[in-house]
Amino acid sequence: MAHDPDHWLFRLDAAAWLRAAEAELTAGSEHLESRRSAVTHARRAAGMALNGVLVALVERGGDPDQATSRWGRSYVDHLRALAAALPPDVVAPLPRAAADEAAALLQIAPSGGGQALLQLGRGPHAAALEALGLARGLVERARVIVEADA
């Protein structure tokens, strides 16, 4: 499918989605003091990277309707679809570990729930850093797929 500036997925090519994901990771890293902001940027980064994978798969002959219907439209839809994907053919070409990372990223609450106590050994930004680390892993997994035939 060719570039389509009016289509939510095909308005960017796969490499541009990865650049957008990197920008989200940077923004999240700059907002560690706001757990909500950092976790949101992390999830957006992972979702944008998954957009890159979807575009790359379509560019390699995949069905655009299947790509958009199976994975949903929003970054959270993408993460939920990946986290819930049990058969390897649903997760492919991503490894099963990517589904586990998506599930873990979704488990991190955007807010601390008003808890004033920190867990021993965890700093005040531990949840934000964990979310960004998981997202960074998903972005790198996506990069391998996007750049495989580039």
N, CA and C of each residue as an Amber inpcrd file, in Angstrom:
protein
   450
   0.8530000  -1.1740000   0.0000000   0.0000000   0.0000000   0.0000000
   0.8980000   1.2360000   0.0000000   0.5440000   2.1820000  -0.7950000
   1.3300000   3.4080000  -0.9130000   1.0400000   4.3520000   0.2420000
   1.9260000   5.2910000   0.3910000   1.7580000   6.3460000   1.3990000
   0.4030000   7.0210000   1.1960000  -0.3400000   7.2050000   2.2920000
  -1.6500000   7.8550000   2.2300000  -1.7580000   8.8170000   3.4120000
  -1.5820000  10.1240000   3.1760000  -1.5770000  11.0820000   4.2790000
  -2.8960000  11.1600000   5.0490000  -3.9620000  10.6090000   4.4750000
  -5.2640000  10.6500000   5.1460000  -5.5850000   9.3750000   5.9170000
  -4.7490000   8.3630000   5.8090000  -4.9960000   7.1000000   6.5080000
  -4.1980000   7.0890000   7.8070000  -4.8340000   6.6950000   8.8930000
  -4.1790000   6.7500000  10.2050000  -2.8890000   5.9320000  10.2600000
  -2.8310000   4.8100000   9.5640000  -1.6460000   3.9610000   9.6200000
  -0.6350000   4.2960000   8.5210000  -1.1080000   4.5460000   7.3350000
  -0.2120000   4.7090000   6.1930000   0.1820000   6.1620000   5.9300000
  -0.1070000   7.0260000   6.8900000   0.3300000   8.4190000   6.7400000
   1.8390000   8.5440000   6.9270000   2.4560000   7.5410000   7.5780000
   3.9070000   7.4750000   7.7380000   4.3980000   6.1360000   7.2030000
   5.6430000   6.1100000   6.7500000   6.2230000   4.8180000   6.3840000
   6.7660000   4.1570000   7.6540000   7.2280000   2.9370000   7.5210000
   7.6690000   2.1710000   8.6980000   8.8110000   2.8640000   9.4350000
   9.7790000   3.3910000   8.6970000  10.9130000   4.0630000   9.3390000
  10.4650000   5.3200000  10.0780000   9.5160000   6.0330000   9.5160000
   9.0110000   7.2480000  10.1750000   8.2650000   6.8970000  11.4590000
   7.5560000   5.7690000  11.4640000   6.8960000   5.3480000  12.7060000
   7.9310000   5.0490000  13.7820000   9.0500000   4.4490000  13.3910000
  10.1080000   4.1820000  14.3700000  10.7070000   5.4840000  14.8990000
  10.8840000   6.4710000  14.0290000  11.3940000   7.7730000  14.4910000
  10.4100000   8.4210000  15.4590000   9.1230000   8.2990000  15.1700000
   8.1050000   8.8400000  16.0740000   8.1500000   8.1210000  17.4170000
   8.3760000   6.8150000  17.3860000   8.4860000   6.0400000  18.6290000
   9.6860000   6.5040000  19.4420000  10.8040000   6.7390000  18.7710000
  12.0050000   7.2380000  19.4670000  11.7330000   8.6000000  20.1080000
  11.0070000   9.4550000  19.4050000  10.6670000  10.7700000  19.9610000
   9.8150000  10.6190000  21.2180000   8.9180000   9.6560000  21.2300000
   8.0880000   9.4020000  22.4160000   8.9410000   8.8930000  23.5740000
   9.9090000   8.0210000  23.2820000  10.7990000   7.5420000  24.3400000
  11.5890000   8.7040000  24.9390000  12.0570000   9.5960000  24.0930000
  12.7890000  10.7660000  24.5760000  11.9010000  11.6350000  25.4400000
  10.6860000  11.8780000  24.9890000   9.7460000  12.7000000  25.7680000
   9.4500000  12.0450000  27.1130000   9.2770000  10.7270000  27.1130000
   9.0260000  10.0250000  28.3730000  10.1960000  10.1390000  29.3250000
  11.4020000  10.0450000  28.7910000  12.6030000  10.1730000  29.6220000
  12.7440000  11.5660000  30.2070000  12.2260000  12.5440000  29.5050000
  12.2860000  13.9300000  29.9800000  11.2030000  14.2420000  31.0070000
  10.2700000  13.3100000  31.2160000   9.1570000  13.5340000  32.1420000
   9.0730000  12.4680000  33.2260000  10.2200000  12.0110000  33.6980000
  10.2240000  10.9660000  34.7210000   9.5230000  11.3900000  35.9980000
   9.5660000  12.6780000  36.3160000   8.9310000  13.1440000  37.5540000
   7.4160000  13.0020000  37.5120000   6.8660000  12.8440000  36.3120000
   5.4250000  12.6230000  36.1540000   5.2160000  11.1970000  35.6550000
   4.9280000  10.3240000  36.5820000   4.7480000   8.9160000  36.2260000
   3.7140000   8.7610000  35.1150000   2.5920000   9.4520000  35.2360000
   1.5270000   9.3510000  34.2320000   2.0540000   9.7130000  32.8480000
   2.7720000  10.8050000  32.7690000   3.3060000  11.2610000  31.4860000
   4.3190000  10.2690000  30.9260000   5.2430000   9.8070000  31.7600000
   6.2740000   8.8830000  31.2980000   5.6710000   7.5550000  30.8280000
   4.7110000   7.0220000  31.5830000   4.0790000   5.7530000  31.1980000
   3.2850000   5.9380000  29.9040000   2.6020000   7.0640000  29.7660000
   1.8460000   7.3280000  28.5400000   2.7800000   7.4300000  27.3430000
   3.8790000   8.1450000  27.4880000   4.8490000   8.2360000  26.3930000
   5.4200000   6.8580000  26.0590000   5.6700000   6.0500000  27.0740000
   6.1950000   4.6980000  26.8380000   5.2030000   3.8630000  26.0320000
   3.9520000   3.9150000  26.4090000   2.9290000   3.1500000  25.6870000
   2.7670000   3.6650000  24.2640000   2.7840000   4.9750000  24.1080000
   2.6910000   5.5520000  22.7620000   3.8840000   5.1140000  21.9110000
   5.0700000   5.1190000  22.4880000   6.2640000   4.7000000  21.7530000
   6.1220000   3.2590000  21.2660000   5.6980000   2.3810000  22.1460000
   5.5360000   0.9760000  21.7750000   4.4800000   0.8260000  20.6800000
   3.3730000   1.5380000  20.8260000   2.3130000   1.4770000  19.8160000
   2.7650000   2.0040000  18.4700000   3.5220000   3.0900000  18.4740000
   4.0330000   3.6420000  17.2170000   5.0180000   2.6810000  16.5610000
   5.8220000   2.0300000  17.3560000   6.7370000   1.0310000  16.8080000
   5.9540000  -0.1230000  16.1810000   4.8630000  -0.5160000  16.8250000
   4.0260000  -1.5710000  16.2540000   3.3740000  -1.1010000  14.9600000
   3.0310000   0.1850000  14.8640000   2.5530000   0.7250000  13.5880000
   3.6050000   0.5030000  12.5110000   4.8600000   0.7380000  12.8660000
   5.9430000   0.5140000  11.9130000   5.9930000  -0.9260000  11.4320000
   5.7890000  -1.8610000  12.3490000   5.7680000  -3.2800000  11.9840000
   4.6030000  -3.5520000  11.0360000   3.4310000  -3.0210000  11.3540000
   2.2620000  -3.2420000  10.4950000   2.5000000  -2.6990000   9.0910000
   3.0410000  -1.4970000   8.9950000   3.3170000  -0.9120000   7.6810000
   4.3350000  -1.7630000   6.9290000   5.3790000  -2.2010000   7.6130000
   6.3940000  -3.0370000   6.9660000   5.7860000  -4.3380000   6.4560000
   4.9090000  -4.9350000   7.2260000   4.2870000  -6.1920000   6.8030000
   3.4000000  -5.9760000   5.5750000   2.6660000  -4.8780000   5.5500000
   1.8240000  -4.5770000   4.3920000   2.6960000  -4.2920000   3.1720000
   3.7820000  -3.5640000   3.3750000   4.6970000  -3.2710000   2.2600000
   5.3050000  -4.5450000   1.6930000   5.3680000  -5.5920000   2.4970000
   5.9210000  -6.8810000   2.0460000   4.8370000  -7.8130000   1.5250000
   3.6550000  -7.2710000   1.2810000   2.5850000  -8.0640000   0.6790000
   1.4830000  -8.4860000   1.6160000   1.5220000  -8.0490000   2.8600000
   0.4670000  -8.3960000   3.8010000  -0.8480000  -7.7010000   3.4830000
  -1.9120000  -8.2100000   4.0370000  -3.2530000  -7.6630000   3.8180000
  -3.4670000  -6.4470000   4.7170000  -3.6810000  -5.2510000   4.1240000
  -3.8580000  -4.0530000   4.9490000  -5.0920000  -4.1270000   5.8430000
  -6.1620000  -4.7580000   5.3670000  -7.3720000  -4.8570000   6.1910000
  -7.1380000  -5.7430000   7.4030000  -6.4150000  -6.8290000   7.2150000
  -6.1080000  -7.7100000   8.3340000  -5.1950000  -7.0060000   9.3340000
  -4.2270000  -6.2630000   8.8310000  -3.3030000  -5.5540000   9.7140000
  -4.0350000  -4.5470000  10.5770000  -4.9720000  -3.8330000   9.9930000
  -5.6700000  -2.7930000  10.7610000  -6.7800000  -3.3620000  11.6270000
  -7.4170000  -4.4550000  11.2070000  -8.5070000  -4.9990000  12.0270000
  -7.9960000  -5.8470000  13.1840000  -6.9340000  -6.6040000  12.9750000
  -6.4100000  -7.4910000  14.0140000  -5.7910000  -6.7150000  15.1710000
  -5.1080000  -5.6120000  14.8550000  -4.3320000  -4.9000000  15.8530000
  -5.0270000  -3.6720000  16.4150000  -6.1720000  -3.2960000  15.8720000
  -6.8520000  -2.1040000  16.3600000  -6.1960000  -0.8440000  15.8350000
  -6.7220000   0.2910000  16.2860000  -6.2520000   1.5560000  15.7410000
  -5.3650000   2.3460000  16.6960000  -5.6510000   2.2840000  17.9810000
  -4.8960000   3.0990000  18.9370000  -3.6720000   2.3390000  19.4460000
  -2.7430000   3.0700000  20.0380000  -1.5490000   2.4210000  20.5720000
  -1.9060000   1.4510000  21.6900000  -2.9110000   1.7600000  22.4830000
  -3.3240000   0.8370000  23.5400000  -3.9700000  -0.4050000  22.9160000
  -4.7500000  -0.2200000  21.8410000  -5.3200000  -1.3770000  21.1300000
  -4.2000000  -2.3020000  20.6520000  -3.1390000  -1.7140000  20.0950000
  -2.0140000  -2.5140000  19.6020000  -1.3910000  -3.3190000  20.7420000
  -1.1590000  -2.6520000  21.8560000  -0.5340000  -3.3360000  22.9980000
  -1.4370000  -4.4380000  23.5380000  -2.7280000  -4.1650000  23.6310000
  -3.6690000  -5.1910000  24.1090000  -3.7090000  -6.3830000  23.1620000
  -3.7390000  -6.1130000  21.8700000  -3.7740000  -7.2060000  20.8900000
  -2.5080000  -8.0430000  20.9910000  -1.3790000  -7.3870000  21.1070000
  -0.1230000  -8.1230000  21.2220000  -0.0600000  -8.9040000  22.5280000
  -0.4890000  -8.2850000  23.6160000  -0.4550000  -8.9470000  24.9260000
  -1.3670000 -10.1720000  24.9610000  -2.4810000 -10.1040000  24.2490000
  -3.4530000 -11.1980000  24.2670000  -3.1580000 -12.2700000  23.2240000
  -2.2170000 -12.0150000  22.3430000  -1.9310000 -12.9340000  21.2460000
  -1.2280000 -14.1810000  21.7650000  -1.9230000 -15.2910000  21.6990000
  -1.3320000 -16.5370000  22.1680000  -0.7270000 -17.3670000  21.0420000
  -1.4410000 -17.5720000  19.9360000  -0.8200000 -18.3850000  18.8760000
   0.3630000 -17.6460000  18.2610000   1.4630000 -18.3460000  18.0050000
   2.6420000 -17.6960000  17.4280000   2.3640000 -16.9850000  16.1110000
   1.4060000 -17.5050000  15.3020000   1.1420000 -16.8660000  14.0200000
   0.4840000 -15.4990000  14.1820000  -0.1470000 -15.2670000  15.3230000
  -0.7540000 -13.9580000  15.5760000   0.3190000 -12.9530000  15.9710000
   1.2870000 -13.3840000  16.7230000   2.3590000 -12.5070000  17.2040000
   3.4050000 -12.2900000  16.1110000   3.6160000 -13.2990000  15.2650000
   4.6630000 -13.2360000  14.2350000   4.5000000 -11.9870000  13.3800000
   5.5990000 -11.3990000  13.0090000   6.9710000 -11.8610000  13.1190000
   7.6530000 -11.4620000  14.4260000   6.9070000 -10.8700000  15.3340000
   7.4800000 -10.5340000  16.6360000   7.6510000 -11.8000000  17.4600000
   8.6650000 -11.8790000  18.2760000   8.8190000 -13.0590000  19.1350000
   7.8000000 -13.0350000  20.2650000   7.5360000 -14.1850000  20.8290000
   6.5800000 -14.3040000  21.9400000   6.9550000 -13.3650000  23.0880000
   8.2210000 -13.1140000  23.2900000   8.6550000 -12.2240000  24.3650000
   8.0710000 -10.8200000  24.1970000   7.7990000 -10.4150000  22.9570000
   7.2030000  -9.0940000  22.7290000   5.7990000  -9.0330000  23.3290000
   5.0650000 -10.1270000  23.2520000   3.7300000 -10.1660000  23.8520000
   3.8270000 -10.0260000  25.3670000   4.8290000 -10.6600000  25.9500000
   5.0330000 -10.5530000  27.3950000   5.4090000  -9.1230000  27.7890000
   6.2350000  -8.4800000  26.9670000   6.6110000  -7.0870000  27.2410000
   5.3970000  -6.1580000  27.1330000   4.5660000  -6.3930000  26.1420000
   3.3610000  -5.5730000  25.9920000   2.4460000  -5.7480000  27.1980000
   2.2680000  -6.9840000  27.6380000   1.4320000  -7.2450000  28.8080000
   1.9920000  -6.5580000  30.0480000   3.2990000  -6.6440000  30.2290000
   3.9270000  -6.0020000  31.3930000   3.7830000  -4.4910000  31.3290000
   3.9180000  -3.9220000  30.1370000   3.7700000  -2.4760000  29.9850000
   2.3480000  -2.0280000  30.3340000   1.3700000  -2.8260000  29.9420000
  -0.0190000  -2.4940000  30.2690000  -0.3190000  -2.6460000  31.7580000
   0.4500000  -3.4700000  32.4480000   0.2190000  -3.6920000  33.8820000
   0.7170000  -2.5380000  34.7510000   1.5710000  -1.7020000  34.2170000
   2.1060000  -0.5870000  35.0030000   1.0550000   0.5130000  35.0750000
   0.5950000   0.7970000  36.2680000  -0.4300000   1.8170000  36.4470000
   0.1570000   3.1940000  36.1410000  -0.5790000   4.0020000  35.3800000
  -0.0830000   5.3460000  35.0660000   0.0840000   6.2300000  36.2980000
  -0.6940000   5.9600000  37.3200000  -0.5290000   6.7380000  38.5530000
  -0.2020000   5.7800000  39.6850000   0.4210000   6.3220000  40.7080000
   0.8480000   5.4960000  41.8340000  -0.2700000   5.1590000  42.7970000
  -1.4710000   5.6040000  42.5120000  -2.5930000   5.3000000  43.3810000
  -2.5240000   5.9860000  44.7200000  -1.7800000   7.0690000  44.8020000
  -1.6860000   7.8300000  46.0370000  -0.8400000   7.1820000  47.1010000
  -0.0710000   6.1670000  46.7340000   0.7720000   5.4990000  47.7120000
   1.9420000   6.3990000  48.0820000   2.1070000   6.6190000  49.3430000
   3.1810000   7.4900000  49.8060000   4.4600000   6.7090000  50.0690000
   4.3440000   5.4010000  50.2240000   5.5090000   4.5840000  50.5430000
   6.1550000   4.0560000  49.2740000   7.4460000   4.0100000  49.2730000
   8.1950000   3.4130000  48.1780000   8.5830000   2.0010000  48.5680000
   8.6210000   1.1180000  47.5830000   9.1260000  -0.2170000  47.8590000
  10.6220000  -0.1120000  48.0740000  11.1200000  -0.9220000  48.9890000
  12.5530000  -0.9210000  49.2470000  13.3120000  -1.2520000  47.9690000
  14.3610000  -0.5130000  47.7300000  15.1870000  -0.7580000  46.5620000
  14.6600000  -0.1330000  45.2910000  13.5350000   0.5380000  45.3640000
  12.9630000   1.1740000  44.1740000  12.9150000   2.6760000  44.4170000
  13.3990000   3.4080000  43.4670000  13.3870000   4.8540000  43.5660000
  12.0380000   5.4230000  43.1910000  11.9010000   6.7310000  43.2860000
  10.6190000   7.3740000  43.0170000  10.1820000   7.2730000  41.5510000
  11.1120000   6.9890000  40.6510000  10.7760000   6.9290000  39.2310000
  10.8420000   5.5030000  38.6810000  10.8260000   4.5210000  39.5550000
  11.0210000   3.1310000  39.1320000   9.9610000   2.6740000  38.1330000
   8.6990000   2.9970000  38.3710000   7.6340000   2.5630000  37.4560000
   7.7940000   3.2230000  36.0900000   8.1310000   4.5010000  36.0830000
   8.3340000   5.2090000  34.8180000   9.5080000   4.6080000  34.0610000
  10.5860000   4.3430000  34.7560000  11.7660000   3.7490000  34.1200000
  11.4810000   2.3420000  33.5990000  10.7130000   1.5820000  34.3680000
  10.3440000   0.2340000  33.9290000   9.5030000   0.2990000  32.6580000
   8.5310000   1.1980000  32.6320000   7.6840000   1.3490000  31.4470000
   8.5090000   1.7470000  30.2300000   9.4040000   2.7000000  30.4120000
  10.2500000   3.1330000  29.3030000  11.1870000   2.0220000  28.8450000
  11.6810000   1.2200000  29.7680000  12.5360000   0.0930000  29.4000000
  11.7890000  -0.9470000  28.5870000  10.5710000  -1.2560000  28.9950000
   9.7590000  -2.2130000  28.2400000   9.4490000  -1.6720000  26.8460000
   9.0960000  -0.4030000  26.7870000   8.8000000   0.2100000  25.4940000
  10.0370000   0.2210000  24.6050000  11.1790000   0.5340000  25.1830000
  12.4290000   0.5490000  24.4150000  12.6980000  -0.8460000  23.8280000
  12.4270000  -1.8830000  24.6090000  12.5900000  -3.2410000  24.1030000
  11.6720000  -3.5330000  22.9270000  10.4210000  -3.0790000  23.0210000
   9.4760000  -3.2890000  21.9260000   9.8750000  -2.4840000  20.6850000
  10.3690000  -1.2870000  20.8900000  10.8330000  -0.4730000  19.7560000
  11.9980000  -1.1750000  19.0620000  12.9110000  -1.7270000  19.8310000
  14.0610000  -2.4110000  19.2280000  13.6310000  -3.6850000  18.5020000
  12.6670000  -4.3980000  19.0520000  12.1550000  -5.5850000  18.3610000
  11.4990000  -5.1870000  17.0360000  10.7590000  -4.0740000  17.0770000
  10.1190000  -3.5680000  15.8480000  11.1750000  -3.1460000  14.8370000
  12.2290000  -2.5040000  15.3070000  13.2960000  -2.0420000  14.4190000
  13.9120000  -3.2180000  13.6260000  14.1050000  -4.3300000  14.3050000
  14.6810000  -5.5070000  13.6400000  13.7880000  -5.9330000  12.4750000
  12.4810000  -5.9020000  12.6740000  11.5480000  -6.3110000  11.6260000
  11.4950000  -5.2810000  10.5050000  11.4010000  -4.0270000  10.8760000
  11.2910000  -2.9540000   9.8700000  12.5460000  -2.8870000   9.0210000
  13.7010000  -3.0480000   9.6270000  14.9550000  -2.8980000   8.8930000
  15.4320000  -4.2000000   8.2410000  14.6940000  -5.2780000   8.4170000
  15.1190000  -6.5830000   7.8960000  15.3020000  -6.5540000   6.3820000
  14.4120000  -5.9140000   5.6730000  14.4910000  -5.8930000   4.2100000
  14.8020000  -4.5010000   3.6870000  15.1360000  -3.5830000   4.5890000
  15.3520000  -2.1960000   4.1450000  16.6510000  -2.0360000   3.4090000
